[in-house]
Amino acid sequence: MAEQTIVRAELIELKDDLSDVLPSGKRVPVQFNPETLKLSYSNQIQAQNNGSSSAPPPRQAGRGSGNQSQGTPARQFVGAGTTKLAVQLTFDVSAATSDAFLNSAGQKKSGELFMVDDVRRVTAQVLYFMKPKDPGAGARDASQRVPPGVRFLWGKFLFDGIVESLEENVEFFSADGKALRASITLNLIQQSILVPAFTGDGRVTRPNAAAAPAGTTPLAPARSGQSLQQMSDGQPGGASGALSIGGSFGAGIGGSVGVSASVGSLGIGASVGGSLAASPGAAFGSGGWQRIAAANGIENPRALDPGQFIDLSAQRPRIVTG
C-alpha cells in the first residue's frame, strides 16, 4: 500500500543579509510539524513636533485661566515595521522511528537522525541559530556579533529572519535521567512588514460538484478488517471477521450494489440499493486517505466499522501562504 510521505518543516541557515540560503549552511528538520503558526505585525510609531516656535497669545480679559493647548496636535509617522513568527516545535526521541520524510527541497531523509539517547542532542541543533557568530574576516567592527539568519520553511510557508528569543522545556526523562522529550518555543523577527504574495484568485471548487445532483454523492462501504488506506487505494482489505460484507459493484459509477451480512450461526440478510462508487480508489487517487479521513470526520483510519459508508471523493480545501 502506497502511503503519502510527510513533508516536514525545516530551519535553514541564511546569509548575514538574509538575501539567500547560505551555501553549505546548517539545515535542521523538525521532528513533528507544528500545529499553529502565529504571526505578529507591528509599526514603530513616533511623535513629530508641529514646528511651532511662536509664544502663546496673551491671556485676554473675560476668559478663563485654565491650561489650553496651542496649535494643532502633534502628528505621528511610522518608522521601520517588524514581523514576528512564533512557533512551537516538539522533539521526542522516545517516539522516534526510521520512517522516511521529505525535507523542504523534496529530498527523502531518514528519521534515524532523531533516534538518539538524549533529546538535547537534537535541540542543540536548533540552538545553533540563537548563538551569535563571530564576525567574518574583513569586518569593520570585530566586536559586533550577530546570530545567523534563519529561514523557516514548511511547504509554501516561508519566513526569513533571525531568532529573537528561544525557550526550551524538557518534559520527559528516562530512568537514568536522560532527557527524552522537549518543546521549543521559537520566536523569529524580521525588520519589515512581510505580506504574503499569491498568484491567481485562489478559488477552490469541489470536483464534479456541478455535475452531481444533491443527494447523489457516491459512497463506498467499508469491509470487515479494511482500513481507510486500503479503501483509498482500491484494495480489498484483510480477512473477514465475524461480520462479513460482500458486494458486487457495477461497471459504472451509478451501478447498484447488493450487500449481504451473516452473523455467527444466525442468518441475517439485507439488500441495500444505492449509487456507490465503482472503484473506491479512482475517485480520489492513491495516497489521499489523510484528506478523506479529515473530510469524513474519521479519527482512526485503521479501525473502520464494517458497513460504514464513506465518501471517497470528499476533500477539504487546503490553504497555504507564500
LOZA-43743 format. One line per 10 residues: number of its first residue (from 0); for each residue x, y, z of C-alpha. Coordinates in Angstrom, 1 decimal, decimal comma. Example, Ala and Ser with C-alpha at 12.3 -4.5 7.8 and 13.67 -1.06 7.14 Angstrom:
0) 12,3 -4,5 7,8  13,7 -1,1 7,1 $
//
This chain:
0) 0,0 0,0 0,0  1,5 3,3 -1,1  1,3 6,0 1,6  2,0 9,6 1,3  5,4 10,7 2,5  5,2 13,5 5,1  6,9 16,9 4,2  8,4 18,3 7,4  9,3 21,9 8,2  12,9 22,9 8,2 $
10) 15,2 25,5 9,6  17,7 26,7 7,0  20,7 29,0 7,6  20,8 32,2 5,6  23,4 34,7 4,6  24,0 37,6 7,0  22,0 40,0 4,9  19,1 37,4 4,7  19,2 37,6 0,9  19,6 33,9 0,2 $
20) 20,4 30,5 1,6  23,9 30,1 2,8  25,8 27,5 0,7  26,7 24,6 2,9  24,8 26,2 5,8  23,1 24,4 8,6  19,7 22,7 7,9  17,7 21,3 10,8  14,4 19,4 10,0  11,7 19,3 12,7 $
30) 10,5 16,0 14,1  6,8 16,9 14,3  5,2 19,7 12,2  3,8 22,5 14,4  0,0 22,7 14,9  -0,1 26,5 14,6  2,0 29,4 13,3  1,5 32,8 15,0  2,4 35,9 13,0  2,6 39,4 14,6 $
40) 2,9 42,7 12,8  3,8 46,0 14,4  4,7 49,5 13,3  7,1 51,8 15,0  5,1 54,9 15,9  7,0 58,1 16,6  5,7 61,6 17,5  6,5 64,5 15,3  6,8 68,1 16,5  4,4 70,6 14,9 $
50) 7,3 73,0 14,3  5,5 76,0 16,0  8,0 78,2 17,9  5,8 81,3 18,5  4,8 82,2 22,0  1,2 81,6 23,1  -1,0 84,7 22,8  -1,5 86,7 25,9  -4,5 86,0 28,2  -7,5 88,0 27,2 $
60) -9,8 89,6 29,7  -13,0 87,8 30,4  -11,7 84,3 29,6  -10,8 81,5 31,9  -7,2 80,9 33,1  -7,1 77,1 32,6  -4,5 75,2 30,6  -5,2 75,4 26,9  -3,2 73,6 24,2  -2,0 75,8 21,4 $
70) -1,7 74,9 17,7  -2,6 71,5 16,1  -1,9 68,2 17,8  1,4 66,6 17,1  1,3 64,2 14,1  2,6 60,7 14,1  4,6 58,9 11,5  5,7 55,3 11,1  9,3 54,2 11,3  10,6 50,7 10,5 $
80) 7,9 48,0 10,9  8,5 44,4 12,2  7,1 41,0 11,5  7,4 38,2 14,1  6,8 34,5 13,9  6,1 32,4 16,9  6,2 28,6 16,5  6,4 25,7 18,9  8,5 22,7 17,9  8,3 19,3 19,7 $
90) 11,1 16,7 19,7  10,6 13,2 21,3  13,4 10,7 20,9  11,3 8,0 22,7  8,9 8,1 19,8  11,4 8,4 17,0  11,3 6,0 14,1  13,3 5,5 10,9  10,3 6,4 8,7  11,4 8,4 5,7 $
100) 10,2 12,0 5,2  10,7 14,8 2,7  12,6 18,0 3,5  11,8 21,4 2,0  13,9 20,6 -1,1  11,9 17,4 -1,8  14,7 15,2 -0,8  13,9 11,9 1,1  15,5 11,7 4,5  15,5 9,0 7,2 $
110) 14,1 9,6 10,6  17,1 7,9 12,2  18,6 11,3 12,9  16,1 11,6 15,7  16,9 8,2 17,2  19,4 9,3 19,8  19,7 8,7 23,6  19,2 12,3 24,7  16,8 14,8 23,1  19,2 17,7 23,8 $
120) 21,4 16,3 21,0  18,6 17,3 18,7  17,6 20,6 20,3  21,2 21,7 20,3  20,9 21,9 16,5  18,1 24,4 16,9  20,1 26,4 19,5  22,7 26,9 16,8  20,5 29,7 15,3  20,4 31,5 18,6 $
130) 24,1 31,8 19,3  25,8 34,9 17,7  28,5 34,2 15,2  32,0 35,8 15,2  32,3 38,5 12,5  33,9 37,3 9,4  37,3 38,3 8,0  37,4 41,9 6,9  34,6 43,1 9,2  34,7 46,8 10,1 $
140) 33,9 46,2 13,7  35,3 43,0 15,2  33,2 43,4 18,4  29,8 43,2 16,6  28,4 39,6 16,7  25,0 38,8 15,2  23,0 35,5 15,2  22,8 33,6 11,9  20,0 34,3 9,6  17,4 31,6 9,5 $
150) 14,6 30,6 7,2  11,5 28,6 8,5  10,2 26,7 5,5  7,2 24,4 5,5  5,5 23,7 2,2  4,5 27,1 0,7  5,0 28,9 4,0  8,3 30,8 4,2  9,7 33,2 6,8  13,2 34,8 6,8 $
160) 14,6 36,5 9,9  16,7 36,0 13,0  16,0 34,3 16,3  14,8 36,9 18,8  14,2 34,5 21,6  14,1 30,8 22,3  12,6 28,9 25,2  13,1 25,2 25,8  11,1 22,9 28,1  12,4 19,5 28,9 $
170) 9,3 17,4 29,7  10,2 13,7 29,9  13,2 11,8 31,3  14,4 8,3 31,2  15,1 6,2 34,4  18,7 7,2 34,3  17,9 10,9 34,0  18,4 11,4 30,2  16,1 13,9 28,6  13,7 12,3 26,1 $
180) 11,2 14,9 25,2  11,5 18,7 24,8  9,4 21,5 23,3  11,0 24,7 21,9  9,1 28,0 21,6  10,9 29,8 18,8  10,4 33,5 18,1  11,7 34,9 14,8  11,8 38,5 13,8  12,2 40,4 10,5 $
190) 12,7 44,2 10,3  10,0 44,8 7,8  6,3 44,1 7,2  6,1 40,8 5,3  2,9 40,4 3,3  2,2 37,0 1,7  2,0 37,1 -2,1  -0,3 34,8 -4,1  -0,9 34,1 -7,7  -4,4 33,7 -9,2 $
200) -7,7 34,2 -7,4  -7,3 31,2 -5,2  -10,8 29,8 -5,7  -11,4 26,2 -4,6  -14,1 24,1 -6,0  -15,2 20,6 -5,2  -14,6 18,1 -8,1  -17,7 17,2 -10,0  -19,8 19,4 -7,7  -21,8 20,9 -10,5 $
210) -22,3 17,5 -12,3  -23,7 15,6 -9,3  -27,2 16,5 -8,2  -27,9 16,9 -4,5  -28,2 13,7 -2,6  -26,5 11,5 -5,1  -22,9 11,6 -3,8  -21,3 8,2 -4,4  -20,5 6,3 -1,2  -18,4 3,2 -0,6 $
220) -19,0 0,7 2,3  -16,1 -0,4 4,5  -15,5 -4,2 4,6  -14,6 -6,1 7,7  -10,9 -5,6 8,5  -10,5 -3,0 5,8  -8,6 0,3 6,6  -9,2 3,6 5,0  -5,8 3,4 3,4  -6,8 0,2 1,6 $
230) -10,1 1,8 0,5  -8,5 4,8 -1,0  -6,1 2,5 -2,9  -8,9 0,2 -4,0  -7,5 -2,8 -2,1  -9,9 -5,5 -0,7  -8,6 -5,4 2,9  -7,9 -8,0 5,5  -9,5 -11,3 6,3  -13,2 -11,2 7,2 $
240) -14,2 -11,5 10,8  -17,5 -12,5 12,4  -19,3 -10,0 10,3  -18,7 -10,2 6,6  -20,0 -7,8 4,0  -19,7 -8,6 0,3  -20,8 -6,6 -2,6  -20,8 -6,7 -6,4  -20,1 -3,3 -8,0  -21,5 -2,3 -11,3 $
250) -19,3 -1,2 -14,2  -20,5 2,4 -13,9  -20,4 4,7 -11,0  -24,2 4,6 -10,8  -24,3 0,8 -10,7  -26,5 -0,9 -8,0  -24,8 -2,8 -5,2  -26,1 -5,7 -3,2  -24,9 -6,2 0,4  -25,4 -9,3 2,4 $
260) -24,4 -10,0 6,0  -24,2 -13,0 8,3  -23,5 -13,0 12,0  -22,4 -16,3 13,6  -24,9 -19,1 13,1  -27,8 -16,6 12,7  -28,6 -15,8 9,1  -29,3 -12,1 8,7  -29,8 -11,0 5,1  -30,2 -7,4 3,9 $
270) -30,1 -5,8 0,5  -29,1 -2,2 0,0  -29,6 -0,5 -3,2  -27,8 2,7 -3,9  -25,4 4,6 -6,0  -21,9 3,6 -5,0  -18,5 4,3 -6,4  -17,4 1,5 -8,8  -13,7 2,0 -7,9  -13,0 3,3 -4,4 $
280) -9,6 4,5 -5,2  -10,4 6,0 -8,6  -12,4 8,9 -7,2  -9,6 10,3 -5,1  -6,4 8,7 -6,2  -3,7 6,8 -4,3  -2,3 8,2 -1,1  -5,1 10,6 -0,3  -6,5 8,9 2,7  -5,5 11,6 5,1 $
290) -7,7 14,2 3,4  -10,5 11,6 3,1  -10,4 11,0 6,8  -10,5 14,7 7,6  -13,4 15,3 5,3  -15,4 12,4 6,7  -14,6 13,0 10,4  -12,7 9,7 10,8  -10,4 9,7 13,8  -8,9 6,2 13,4 $
300) -8,5 5,2 9,7  -7,3 1,7 10,7  -10,5 0,8 12,7  -13,5 1,4 10,4  -16,9 0,0 11,3  -17,9 -2,8 8,9  -20,5 -1,4 6,6  -19,6 2,2 7,3  -20,3 4,4 4,2  -17,5 6,7 3,3 $
310) -17,4 9,5 0,7  -14,1 8,8 -1,1  -14,4 11,9 -3,3  -14,7 14,2 -0,3  -11,9 16,6 0,4  -11,3 19,9 2,3  -9,6 22,8 0,6  -6,0 23,3 1,7  -5,0 26,9 2,2  -1,3 27,8 2,0 $
320) 0,7 31,0 2,1  3,8 32,0 0,3 $
//
